[in-house]
């Protein structure tokens, strides 16, 4: 079902898988530029809810650190067309 602005409930939020270190940096500084993949590509990588499991399996399968799943209100981002 769509909300009043035509955005489906599934698209209202995007998700960021972050390490504990990234989360601590965000809490301390108010911003973070992600992990090595983000830095090397120049993008902050986000997932739709249905992509989270595949993202975990493809990029974090052998991760030995704590991970956080951050839920981000897509309407509050500066980017109008998230891809």
ZAMI-229720 format. One record per atom (N, C-alpha, C, O, CB): chain; residue number from 1; x, y, z; atom name. Coordinates in steps of 0.05 Angstrom, whole numbers, plus 5000, padded with zeros to 4 digits. Atoms other than C-alpha are relative to their C-alpha. Glycine has a CB too. Layout:
REM residues N
<atom 'A' NUM <X Y Z> 'CA'>
...
REM end
This chain:
REM residues 83
<atom 'A' 1 <5017 4976 5000> 'N'>
<atom 'A' 1 <5000 5000 5000> 'CA'>
<atom 'A' 1 <5018 5025 5000> 'C'>
<atom 'A' 1 <5038 5026 5014> 'O'>
<atom 'A' 1 <4981 5000 5024> 'CB'>
<atom 'A' 2 <4985 4976 5001> 'N'>
<atom 'A' 2 <5025 5069 4983> 'CA'>
<atom 'A' 2 <4992 5020 5022> 'C'>
<atom 'A' 2 <4969 5019 5031> 'O'>
<atom 'A' 2 <4996 5013 4972> 'CB'>
<atom 'A' 3 <5006 4978 4981> 'N'>
<atom 'A' 3 <5030 5127 5032> 'CA'>
<atom 'A' 3 <4989 5023 4985> 'C'>
<atom 'A' 3 <4985 5022 4960> 'O'>
<atom 'A' 3 <5025 5008 5016> 'CB'>
<atom 'A' 4 <5012 4976 5013> 'N'>
<atom 'A' 4 <5001 5196 5018> 'CA'>
<atom 'A' 4 <5016 5011 4978> 'C'>
<atom 'A' 4 <5005 5022 4959> 'O'>
<atom 'A' 4 <4995 5021 5021> 'CB'>
<atom 'A' 5 <4983 4988 5020> 'N'>
<atom 'A' 5 <5061 5217 4977> 'CA'>
<atom 'A' 5 <5006 4980 4977> 'C'>
<atom 'A' 5 <5023 4987 4960> 'O'>
<atom 'A' 5 <5025 5010 5012> 'CB'>
<atom 'A' 6 <4995 5019 5021> 'N'>
<atom 'A' 6 <5059 5155 4933> 'CA'>
<atom 'A' 6 <5023 4981 5004> 'C'>
<atom 'A' 6 <5029 4964 4987> 'O'>
<atom 'A' 6 <5004 5014 4974> 'CB'>
<atom 'A' 7 <4977 5018 4993> 'N'>
<atom 'A' 7 <5118 5120 4966> 'CA'>
<atom 'A' 7 <4989 4976 5015> 'C'>
<atom 'A' 7 <4974 4979 5034> 'O'>
<atom 'A' 7 <5022 5015 5016> 'CB'>
<atom 'A' 8 <5010 5023 4986> 'N'>
<atom 'A' 8 <5104 5049 4986> 'CA'>
<atom 'A' 8 <5014 4998 5027> 'C'>
<atom 'A' 8 <5036 5008 5031> 'O'>
<atom 'A' 8 <5006 4974 4983> 'CB'>
<atom 'A' 9 <4989 5003 4973> 'N'>
<atom 'A' 9 <5116 5029 5058> 'CA'>
<atom 'A' 9 <5027 4987 4999> 'C'>
<atom 'A' 9 <5045 4994 5014> 'O'>
<atom 'A' 9 <4981 4982 5017> 'CB'>
<atom 'A' 10 <4975 5014 5003> 'N'>
<atom 'A' 10 <5173 4984 5035> 'CA'>
<atom 'A' 10 <5023 5019 4992> 'C'>
<atom 'A' 10 <5046 5014 4997> 'O'>
<atom 'A' 10 <4998 4977 4980> 'CB'>
<atom 'A' 11 <4981 4981 5010> 'N'>
<atom 'A' 11 <5208 5044 5004> 'CA'>
<atom 'A' 11 <5005 5024 5019> 'C'>
<atom 'A' 11 <5022 5041 5014> 'O'>
<atom 'A' 11 <4992 5011 4973> 'CB'>
<atom 'A' 12 <4997 4978 4981> 'N'>
<atom 'A' 12 <5200 5091 5064> 'CA'>
<atom 'A' 12 <5027 5001 5013> 'C'>
<atom 'A' 12 <5037 5022 5021> 'O'>
<atom 'A' 12 <4978 4999 5020> 'CB'>
<atom 'A' 13 <4975 5002 4986> 'N'>
<atom 'A' 13 <5264 5066 5094> 'CA'>
<atom 'A' 13 <5021 4986 4983> 'C'>
<atom 'A' 13 <5014 4969 4966> 'O'>
<atom 'A' 13 <4997 4985 5026> 'CB'>
<atom 'A' 14 <4978 5015 5011> 'N'>
<atom 'A' 14 <5332 5045 5069> 'CA'>
<atom 'A' 14 <5017 4991 5024> 'C'>
<atom 'A' 14 <5014 5001 5046> 'O'>
<atom 'A' 14 <5017 5018 4980> 'CB'>
<atom 'A' 15 <4985 5013 4978> 'N'>
<atom 'A' 15 <5381 5004 5110> 'CA'>
<atom 'A' 15 <5030 5001 4995> 'C'>
<atom 'A' 15 <5039 4998 4972> 'O'>
<atom 'A' 15 <4991 4971 5004> 'CB'>
<atom 'A' 16 <4971 4999 5001> 'N'>
<atom 'A' 16 <5454 5010 5125> 'CA'>
<atom 'A' 16 <5011 4979 5019> 'C'>
<atom 'A' 16 <5004 4979 5043> 'O'>
<atom 'A' 16 <5011 5029 5006> 'CB'>
<atom 'A' 17 <4987 5019 4982> 'N'>
<atom 'A' 17 <5495 4952 5152> 'CA'>
<atom 'A' 17 <5027 5012 5007> 'C'>
<atom 'A' 17 <5044 5017 4990> 'O'>
<atom 'A' 17 <5004 4972 4986> 'CB'>
<atom 'A' 18 <4976 4986 4991> 'N'>
<atom 'A' 18 <5550 4983 5194> 'CA'>
<atom 'A' 18 <5014 4983 5021> 'C'>
<atom 'A' 18 <5001 4968 5036> 'O'>
<atom 'A' 18 <4993 5028 5012> 'CB'>
<atom 'A' 19 <4985 5013 4979> 'N'>
<atom 'A' 19 <5605 4956 5238> 'CA'>
<atom 'A' 19 <4997 5016 5026> 'C'>
<atom 'A' 19 <4988 5039 5025> 'O'>
<atom 'A' 19 <5030 4996 4992> 'CB'>
<atom 'A' 20 <5001 4986 4975> 'N'>
<atom 'A' 20 <5609 4973 5311> 'CA'>
<atom 'A' 20 <5018 5025 4999> 'C'>
<atom 'A' 20 <5011 5046 5011> 'O'>
<atom 'A' 20 <5009 4982 5023> 'CB'>
<atom 'A' 21 <4982 4976 5002> 'N'>
<atom 'A' 21 <5668 5020 5295> 'CA'>
<atom 'A' 21 <4987 5022 4985> 'C'>
<atom 'A' 21 <4990 5046 4992> 'O'>
<atom 'A' 21 <5026 4992 4986> 'CB'>
<atom 'A' 22 <5014 4979 5016> 'N'>
<atom 'A' 22 <5627 5057 5242> 'CA'>
<atom 'A' 22 <4978 5013 5017> 'C'>
<atom 'A' 22 <4975 5037 5016> 'O'>
<atom 'A' 22 <4989 4988 4974> 'CB'>
<atom 'A' 23 <5022 4990 4983> 'N'>
<atom 'A' 23 <5569 5063 5291> 'CA'>
<atom 'A' 23 <5012 5019 5022> 'C'>
<atom 'A' 23 <5001 5040 5027> 'O'>
<atom 'A' 23 <4985 4977 5013> 'CB'>
<atom 'A' 24 <4988 4983 4980> 'N'>
<atom 'A' 24 <5615 5091 5345> 'CA'>
<atom 'A' 24 <5010 5026 4988> 'C'>
<atom 'A' 24 <5007 5047 5001> 'O'>
<atom 'A' 24 <5024 4985 5013> 'CB'>
<atom 'A' 25 <4991 4975 5013> 'N'>
<atom 'A' 25 <5645 5141 5296> 'CA'>
<atom 'A' 25 <4976 5018 4994> 'C'>
<atom 'A' 25 <4978 5042 4998> 'O'>
<atom 'A' 25 <5015 4993 4973> 'CB'>
<atom 'A' 26 <5024 4984 5005> 'N'>
<atom 'A' 26 <5575 5163 5276> 'CA'>
<atom 'A' 26 <4990 5013 5026> 'C'>
<atom 'A' 26 <4982 5037 5025> 'O'>
<atom 'A' 26 <4978 4982 4988> 'CB'>
<atom 'A' 27 <5009 4989 4974> 'N'>
<atom 'A' 27 <5555 5172 5349> 'CA'>
<atom 'A' 27 <5018 5023 5010> 'C'>
<atom 'A' 27 <5009 5043 5021> 'O'>
<atom 'A' 27 <4998 4978 5021> 'CB'>
<atom 'A' 28 <4980 4980 4991> 'N'>
<atom 'A' 28 <5619 5211 5364> 'CA'>
<atom 'A' 28 <5000 5025 4984> 'C'>
<atom 'A' 28 <5001 5047 4994> 'O'>
<atom 'A' 28 <5027 4987 5001> 'CB'>
<atom 'A' 29 <4995 4978 5018> 'N'>
<atom 'A' 29 <5624 5255 5303> 'CA'>
<atom 'A' 29 <4974 5011 4986> 'C'>
<atom 'A' 29 <4975 5032 4975> 'O'>
<atom 'A' 29 <5019 4992 4979> 'CB'>
<atom 'A' 30 <5025 4991 5014> 'N'>
<atom 'A' 30 <5552 5259 5277> 'CA'>
<atom 'A' 30 <4999 4993 4971> 'C'>
<atom 'A' 30 <4979 4998 4957> 'O'>
<atom 'A' 30 <4996 5029 5004> 'CB'>
<atom 'A' 31 <4999 5009 5028> 'N'>
<atom 'A' 31 <5574 5231 5210> 'CA'>
<atom 'A' 31 <5021 4979 4997> 'C'>
<atom 'A' 31 <5039 4976 5014> 'O'>
<atom 'A' 31 <5005 5024 4981> 'CB'>
<atom 'A' 32 <4981 5021 5006> 'N'>
<atom 'A' 32 <5612 5174 5179> 'CA'>
<atom 'A' 32 <5000 4995 4970> 'C'>
<atom 'A' 32 <4979 4999 4957> 'O'>
<atom 'A' 32 <4994 4974 5016> 'CB'>
<atom 'A' 33 <5000 5006 5028> 'N'>
<atom 'A' 33 <5635 5155 5110> 'CA'>
<atom 'A' 33 <5003 4971 4995> 'C'>
<atom 'A' 33 <5015 4963 4974> 'O'>
<atom 'A' 33 <5023 5015 4986> 'CB'>
<atom 'A' 34 <5002 5028 5005> 'N'>
<atom 'A' 34 <5626 5081 5117> 'CA'>
<atom 'A' 34 <5026 4985 5002> 'C'>
<atom 'A' 34 <5046 4994 5013> 'O'>
<atom 'A' 34 <4988 4995 4974> 'CB'>
<atom 'A' 35 <4977 5018 4999> 'N'>
<atom 'A' 35 <5674 5023 5108> 'CA'>
<atom 'A' 35 <5017 5002 4976> 'C'>
<atom 'A' 35 <5015 5021 4960> 'O'>
<atom 'A' 35 <4990 4972 5003> 'CB'>
<atom 'A' 36 <4981 5000 5022> 'N'>
<atom 'A' 36 <5728 5006 5059> 'CA'>
<atom 'A' 36 <4987 5000 4973> 'C'>
<atom 'A' 36 <4995 5014 4954> 'O'>
<atom 'A' 36 <5019 4976 5002> 'CB'>
<atom 'A' 37 <5014 5001 5026> 'N'>
<atom 'A' 37 <5679 4989 5002> 'CA'>
<atom 'A' 37 <4989 5027 4994> 'C'>
<atom 'A' 37 <4991 5036 4971> 'O'>
<atom 'A' 37 <4978 4979 5001> 'CB'>
<atom 'A' 38 <5011 4974 5004> 'N'>
<atom 'A' 38 <5645 5056 5011> 'CA'>
<atom 'A' 38 <5022 5020 4992> 'C'>
<atom 'A' 38 <5018 5036 4974> 'O'>
<atom 'A' 38 <4985 5010 5025> 'CB'>
<atom 'A' 39 <4978 4982 5005> 'N'>
<atom 'A' 39 <5710 5094 5013> 'CA'>
<atom 'A' 39 <5013 4996 4973> 'C'>
<atom 'A' 39 <5019 5015 4958> 'O'>
<atom 'A' 39 <5021 4998 5022> 'CB'>
<atom 'A' 40 <4987 5005 5025> 'N'>
<atom 'A' 40 <5740 5059 4953> 'CA'>
<atom 'A' 40 <4982 5006 4976> 'C'>
<atom 'A' 40 <4992 5012 4954> 'O'>
<atom 'A' 40 <5009 4971 4999> 'CB'>
<atom 'A' 41 <5018 4996 5022> 'N'>
<atom 'A' 41 <5678 5067 4910> 'CA'>
<atom 'A' 41 <4988 5029 5000> 'C'>
<atom 'A' 41 <4978 5038 4979> 'O'>
<atom 'A' 41 <4977 4981 5001> 'CB'>
<atom 'A' 42 <5011 4973 4998> 'N'>
<atom 'A' 42 <5658 5137 4934> 'CA'>
<atom 'A' 42 <4970 5001 5005> 'C'>
<atom 'A' 42 <4958 5022 5001> 'O'>
<atom 'A' 42 <5007 5015 4975> 'CB'>
<atom 'A' 43 <5028 5001 4995> 'N'>
<atom 'A' 43 <5588 5116 4953> 'CA'>
<atom 'A' 43 <4994 4988 5028> 'C'>
<atom 'A' 43 <5009 4971 5037> 'O'>
<atom 'A' 43 <4985 4983 4979> 'CB'>
<atom 'A' 44 <5010 5013 4976> 'N'>
<atom 'A' 44 <5551 5101 5017> 'CA'>
<atom 'A' 44 <4980 4979 4991> 'C'>
<atom 'A' 44 <4960 4986 4978> 'O'>
<atom 'A' 44 <4987 5020 5021> 'CB'>
<atom 'A' 45 <5017 5022 5010> 'N'>
<atom 'A' 45 <5519 5033 5004> 'CA'>
<atom 'A' 45 <4977 4995 5019> 'C'>
<atom 'A' 45 <4980 4992 5043> 'O'>
<atom 'A' 45 <5016 4974 4997> 'CB'>
<atom 'A' 46 <5025 5005 4986> 'N'>
<atom 'A' 46 <5447 5024 5026> 'CA'>
<atom 'A' 46 <4985 4977 4987> 'C'>
<atom 'A' 46 <4990 4970 4964> 'O'>
<atom 'A' 46 <4983 5026 5001> 'CB'>
<atom 'A' 47 <5016 5022 5010> 'N'>
<atom 'A' 47 <5397 4968 5018> 'CA'>
<atom 'A' 47 <4971 5006 5005> 'C'>
<atom 'A' 47 <4964 5019 5025> 'O'>
<atom 'A' 47 <5008 4973 5012> 'CB'>
<atom 'A' 48 <5028 5001 4994> 'N'>
<atom 'A' 48 <5322 4962 5012> 'CA'>
<atom 'A' 48 <4997 4977 5019> 'C'>
<atom 'A' 48 <5015 4960 5022> 'O'>
<atom 'A' 48 <4982 4996 4974> 'CB'>
<atom 'A' 49 <5004 5021 4980> 'N'>
<atom 'A' 49 <5292 4916 5065> 'CA'>
<atom 'A' 49 <5004 4972 4987> 'C'>
<atom 'A' 49 <5016 4955 5000> 'O'>
<atom 'A' 49 <4973 5003 5012> 'CB'>
<atom 'A' 50 <4998 5026 5012> 'N'>
<atom 'A' 50 <5287 4858 5016> 'CA'>
<atom 'A' 50 <5028 4993 4991> 'C'>
<atom 'A' 50 <5034 4970 4983> 'O'>
<atom 'A' 50 <4981 4998 4976> 'CB'>
<atom 'A' 51 <4972 5004 5008> 'N'>
<atom 'A' 51 <5362 4866 4999> 'CA'>
<atom 'A' 51 <5018 4994 5023> 'C'>
<atom 'A' 51 <5041 4986 5019> 'O'>
<atom 'A' 51 <5010 5023 4984> 'CB'>
<atom 'A' 52 <4982 5002 4976> 'N'>
<atom 'A' 52 <5389 4863 5070> 'CA'>
<atom 'A' 52 <5012 4973 5003> 'C'>
<atom 'A' 52 <5037 4970 5007> 'O'>
<atom 'A' 52 <4985 5008 5025> 'CB'>
<atom 'A' 53 <4990 5027 4996> 'N'>
<atom 'A' 53 <5396 4788 5075> 'CA'>
<atom 'A' 53 <5022 4993 4979> 'C'>
<atom 'A' 53 <5043 4983 4986> 'O'>
<atom 'A' 53 <4978 4979 4998> 'CB'>
<atom 'A' 54 <4981 5005 5021> 'N'>
<atom 'A' 54 <5432 4783 5008> 'CA'>
<atom 'A' 54 <5026 5017 5004> 'C'>
<atom 'A' 54 <5048 5007 4999> 'O'>
<atom 'A' 54 <4988 5006 4972> 'CB'>
<atom 'A' 55 <4977 4983 4995> 'N'>
<atom 'A' 55 <5477 4841 5026> 'CA'>
<atom 'A' 55 <5018 4988 5022> 'C'>
<atom 'A' 55 <5042 4988 5021> 'O'>
<atom 'A' 55 <4991 5029 5008> 'CB'>
<atom 'A' 56 <4986 5013 4978> 'N'>
<atom 'A' 56 <5496 4807 5091> 'CA'>
<atom 'A' 56 <5016 4976 4990> 'C'>
<atom 'A' 56 <5039 4972 4997> 'O'>
<atom 'A' 56 <4981 4991 5022> 'CB'>
<atom 'A' 57 <4988 5024 5011> 'N'>
<atom 'A' 57 <5511 4742 5054> 'CA'>
<atom 'A' 57 <5023 5006 4981> 'C'>
<atom 'A' 57 <5043 4992 4981> 'O'>
<atom 'A' 57 <4980 4982 4987> 'CB'>
<atom 'A' 58 <4980 4994 5020> 'N'>
<atom 'A' 58 <5551 4775 4998> 'CA'>
<atom 'A' 58 <5024 5016 5010> 'C'>
<atom 'A' 58 <5046 5013 5000> 'O'>
<atom 'A' 58 <4987 5015 4978> 'CB'>
<atom 'A' 59 <4979 4982 4992> 'N'>
<atom 'A' 59 <5592 4825 5037> 'CA'>
<atom 'A' 59 <5009 4997 5029> 'C'>
<atom 'A' 59 <5030 5007 5037> 'O'>
<atom 'A' 59 <4991 5028 4996> 'CB'>
<atom 'A' 60 <4993 5001 4971> 'N'>
<atom 'A' 60 <5592 4807 5111> 'CA'>
<atom 'A' 60 <5000 4971 5011> 'C'>
<atom 'A' 60 <5001 4967 5035> 'O'>
<atom 'A' 60 <4980 5016 5015> 'CB'>
<atom 'A' 61 <5002 5028 4991> 'N'>
<atom 'A' 61 <5590 4730 5113> 'CA'>
<atom 'A' 61 <5022 4992 5020> 'C'>
<atom 'A' 61 <5016 4978 5039> 'O'>
<atom 'A' 61 <5001 4982 4976> 'CB'>
<atom 'A' 62 <4978 5008 4983> 'N'>
<atom 'A' 62 <5658 4722 5145> 'CA'>
<atom 'A' 62 <5009 5022 5019> 'C'>
<atom 'A' 62 <5032 5021 5030> 'O'>
<atom 'A' 62 <5024 4991 4984> 'CB'>
<atom 'A' 63 <4993 4978 4983> 'N'>
<atom 'A' 63 <5657 4786 5186> 'CA'>
<atom 'A' 63 <5001 4990 5029> 'C'>
<atom 'A' 63 <4983 4976 5039> 'O'>
<atom 'A' 63 <4979 5023 4998> 'CB'>
<atom 'A' 64 <4996 5009 4972> 'N'>
<atom 'A' 64 <5683 4775 5257> 'CA'>
<atom 'A' 64 <4994 5022 5020> 'C'>
<atom 'A' 64 <5001 5019 5044> 'O'>
<atom 'A' 64 <5029 4990 5003> 'CB'>
<atom 'A' 65 <5006 4978 4982> 'N'>
<atom 'A' 65 <5659 4841 5286> 'CA'>
<atom 'A' 65 <4969 5003 5002> 'C'>
<atom 'A' 65 <4955 4993 4985> 'O'>
<atom 'A' 65 <5013 5027 4990> 'CB'>
<atom 'A' 66 <5029 4994 4997> 'N'>
<atom 'A' 66 <5591 4864 5312> 'CA'>
<atom 'A' 66 <4990 5017 4977> 'C'>
<atom 'A' 66 <5004 5036 4969> 'O'>
<atom 'A' 66 <4994 5013 5027> 'CB'>
<atom 'A' 67 <5012 4984 5021> 'N'>
<atom 'A' 67 <5545 4892 5259> 'CA'>
<atom 'A' 67 <4974 5013 5010> 'C'>
<atom 'A' 67 <4961 5002 5028> 'O'>
<atom 'A' 67 <4994 4982 4975> 'CB'>
<atom 'A' 68 <5025 4986 4993> 'N'>
<atom 'A' 68 <5488 4942 5265> 'CA'>
<atom 'A' 68 <4985 5004 4975> 'C'>
<atom 'A' 68 <4996 5010 4954> 'O'>
<atom 'A' 68 <5007 5027 5014> 'CB'>
<atom 'A' 69 <5017 4994 5022> 'N'>
<atom 'A' 69 <5429 4948 5219> 'CA'>
<atom 'A' 69 <4986 5027 5006> 'C'>
<atom 'A' 69 <4969 5029 5024> 'O'>
<atom 'A' 69 <4979 4977 4995> 'CB'>
<atom 'A' 70 <5010 4973 4996> 'N'>
<atom 'A' 70 <5412 5022 5213> 'CA'>
<atom 'A' 70 <4976 5004 4981> 'C'>
<atom 'A' 70 <4978 4999 4957> 'O'>
<atom 'A' 70 <5021 5021 4996> 'CB'>
<atom 'A' 71 <5024 4994 5016> 'N'>
<atom 'A' 71 <5342 5041 5189> 'CA'>
<atom 'A' 71 <5000 5030 4996> 'C'>
<atom 'A' 71 <5000 5046 5015> 'O'>
<atom 'A' 71 <4974 4990 5014> 'CB'>
<atom 'A' 72 <4998 4971 5007> 'N'>
<atom 'A' 72 <5343 5108 5152> 'CA'>
<atom 'A' 72 <4975 5008 4986> 'C'>
<atom 'A' 72 <4966 4995 4967> 'O'>
<atom 'A' 72 <5025 5005 4982> 'CB'>
<atom 'A' 73 <5024 4990 5012> 'N'>
<atom 'A' 73 <5282 5148 5135> 'CA'>
<atom 'A' 73 <5008 5013 4973> 'C'>
<atom 'A' 73 <5022 5033 4972> 'O'>
<atom 'A' 73 <4985 5022 5018> 'CB'>
<atom 'A' 74 <4992 4991 5027> 'N'>
<atom 'A' 74 <5289 5157 5059> 'CA'>
<atom 'A' 74 <4992 5029 4995> 'C'>
<atom 'A' 74 <5005 5043 4979> 'O'>
<atom 'A' 74 <4988 4982 4979> 'CB'>
<atom 'A' 75 <5009 4972 5004> 'N'>
<atom 'A' 75 <5250 5223 5061> 'CA'>
<atom 'A' 75 <5019 5020 5012> 'C'>
<atom 'A' 75 <5019 5043 5004> 'O'>
<atom 'A' 75 <4972 5003 5011> 'CB'>
<atom 'A' 76 <4982 4981 4986> 'N'>
<atom 'A' 76 <5302 5254 5107> 'CA'>
<atom 'A' 76 <5028 5001 4988> 'C'>
<atom 'A' 76 <5045 5015 4998> 'O'>
<atom 'A' 76 <5001 4993 5029> 'CB'>
<atom 'A' 77 <4974 4999 5012> 'N'>
<atom 'A' 77 <5361 5241 5062> 'CA'>
<atom 'A' 77 <5002 5023 4981> 'C'>
<atom 'A' 77 <4981 5034 4973> 'O'>
<atom 'A' 77 <5006 4973 4984> 'CB'>
<atom 'A' 78 <4997 4978 5018> 'N'>
<atom 'A' 78 <5390 5295 5018> 'CA'>
<atom 'A' 78 <4997 4991 4971> 'C'>
<atom 'A' 78 <4994 5008 4953> 'O'>
<atom 'A' 78 <5027 5012 5004> 'CB'>
<atom 'A' 79 <5001 5011 5027> 'N'>
<atom 'A' 79 <5386 5249 4957> 'CA'>
<atom 'A' 79 <4971 4994 4993> 'C'>
<atom 'A' 79 <4957 4980 5008> 'O'>
<atom 'A' 79 <5017 4975 4997> 'CB'>
<atom 'A' 80 <5028 5005 5008> 'N'>
<atom 'A' 80 <5319 5250 4920> 'CA'>
<atom 'A' 80 <4996 4973 4987> 'C'>
<atom 'A' 80 <4975 4961 4992> 'O'>
<atom 'A' 80 <4992 5022 4981> 'CB'>
<atom 'A' 81 <5003 5025 5014> 'N'>
<atom 'A' 81 <5331 5189 4878> 'CA'>
<atom 'A' 81 <5021 4980 5008> 'C'>
<atom 'A' 81 <5042 4978 4995> 'O'>
<atom 'A' 81 <5001 5004 4969> 'CB'>
<atom 'A' 82 <4981 5020 4991> 'N'>
<atom 'A' 82 <5367 5135 4917> 'CA'>
<atom 'A' 82 <5000 4977 4981> 'C'>
<atom 'A' 82 <4979 4968 4972> 'O'>
<atom 'A' 82 <4993 4991 5029> 'CB'>
<atom 'A' 83 <4997 5023 5018> 'N'>
<atom 'A' 83 <5393 5078 4874> 'CA'>
<atom 'A' 83 <5015 4978 5013> 'C'>
<atom 'A' 83 <5019 4957 5002> 'O'>
<atom 'A' 83 <5013 5008 4974> 'CB'>
REM end
